[in-house]
Amino acid sequence: MNVMTSPVAAPVLKDKGLEIILSDGESHYFNFHWLRDNCPSSFSAATRERSFDIFHLDAAPRAKTAEVAGDALELTWEAEDHVTRFPIAWLEAYKVPQRRPDPADLPRKAWYGDHYPDVPRFSQPELLADEALRAKWIEAMLVEGFTILTDMPDSNAGLTETAEMIGQVRPTFFGDYFDVKTHINPTNTAYTASALELHTDTPAEEHAPGVQFLHCRANTVDGGNSLYADGVAVANDFRTRDPEGFKLLSEVPVPFFCEHDHYDMRSRQTIIELDQHGEVSGLTISQHMLDLSDLDQHMLDSWYPAFCRFGKMLQEEKYMMTFLMKAGECMVFDNHRIVHGRAAYTAESGDRYLRGCYTDRAEMRSTYRALVSEGRFKA
Ligand SMILES: [Fe+2]
């Protein structure tokens, strides 16, 4: 029998879209609005934005003709004198609904209390001088959420130039920078020398700052060990140990507050944050800023014990990384993932000065993508 090789089947025009057979031999449907709006000519190479305005079409776009010419789908349009040439490869990439591939969407690696010797460390002057090294630093931030920078300049400008390698310094409602400072001052012993429990910063903000920088300028006091734990490691284990508790803490938003004479900040957040894949991406937790709960009192019968079980778990030695920060180091960590705290110290024993600021998580991902990928419009 003479089997004829069939030519590429012509696309079939429907009322609101067309069907085309692609490389898997299956027929795939594409909507006319989508095809017209994303016509390669709809974008400006200069602005790298869409210059075509679909709102200005008088009627819904509908293809008049459709044929495969070489490696492109060629369309003419009913109400427009316009030809669209769509690379077939582009249709192949979008035949199944899914997000555009994202180089910043990296799997997270959980870490535990013994992690300190293995924390990724980078020299700040080397980072400033080397773009490829900067990409490695941000990659470590995306994967592990905690890094240490060394050889920091002993200046305010040093912190700013460091943060700006990731993004703009992101103000909070208490300003662009914050200082954690204790001088030898026996008349003021009550001032900030006590222990600070594990928390994420400013949970009462609708969008709490994403990346925290803590630049250690001086640390000669007795005590004052830094405490850090990976919220992803703890929450992943909690998910296995206590599935019902995990469900409550990841699904039920609870109120946080921060109030004083001139501000009254409020938000609702889930304690455990999940990403687009349903994986744990972080935490929002702070006992001293958890607002008076307005949840159903019967629900609290379950929620509070789950919250307490999780809070106790956060403090288990298995997860707690403890060390003393040294002058000239800068801790950089994901404020939505890494909980941090401080052991008590003796204020009279020396100087302890940290200067901190934040940048955004989304901006960190943006910087990373720009460093490691070509993007849609780069030649
Ligand atoms: Fe803090």
Boltz pocket constraint, residues with backbone or C-beta under 6 A from the ligand:
constraints:
  - pocket:
      binder: B
      contacts: [[A, 199], [A, 200], [A, 201], [A, 340]]
      max_distance: 6.0
